[in-house]
Amino acid sequence: MDYSHLRIINIGNIMFLIFKKPIKLFNSYVVKPSVMLILASSMQVHGEEIGSVVTSFKLIGANHKLVIEAFDDPKVSGVSCHLSRAKKGGISGSFGLAEDTSDASIACRQVGPIEVKEALVDGEKVFKKRTSILFKTLQVVRFLDKKRNVLIYLVYSDKLVDGSPKNSISTVPIRPW
């Protein structure tokens, strides 16, 4: 099947499919040239929530809190990261409509023998979390400092129009276990 007429653009958690000519789906349904919008929440990499602490009490709705999540690097076995981030509460936070702040911290450690499963690309996303209903995400990207033999993990927040300079890094020296 020829997909040259299809273009995919991913912005944050939203995927845009752009059709340049009509296509046939399910043997009869035809999609005319257009842009199809897909909320790609199922494409996110999720961390395991370890715990949380309340930072501000809200009478109605969920409290503001700091959440700690853990995730393993999908391409480098033996490395685990822990991420702390702010999560807004209140009525809008309870319904997932609040925009979380860009505050986050990360700590990554070697937890076993380090094995690189496939080629690493500098700046590759290893974790992504939606922090507003549209256009804002918290991301962790990985870099490899070949000279020092160290993996570097950077957490930052981005938005479709304006990201945040708030960031944090953690380094993991590649050593025998």
Sequence and secondary structure as in RCSB ss.txt:
>XXXX:A:sequence
MDYSHLRIINIGNIMFLIFKKPIKLFNSYVVKPSVMLILASSMQVHGEEIGSVVTSFKLIGANHKLVIEAFDDPK
VSGVSCHLSRAKKGGISGSFGLAEDTSDASIACRQVGPIEVKEALVDGEKVFKKRTSILFKTLQVVRFLDKKRNV
LIYLVYSDKLVDGSPKNSISTVPIRPW
>XXXX:A:secstr
   TTEEEEEETTEEEEEESS EEETTTEEE S EEEEE GGGS   EEEEEEEEE  SSSB EEEEEEEEE SS
EEEEEEEEEEEE  HHHHHTT S   S EEEEEEEEEEEEE S   TTEEEEEEE SSSSEEEEEEEEEETTTTE
EEEEEEEEESS     EEEEEEE    
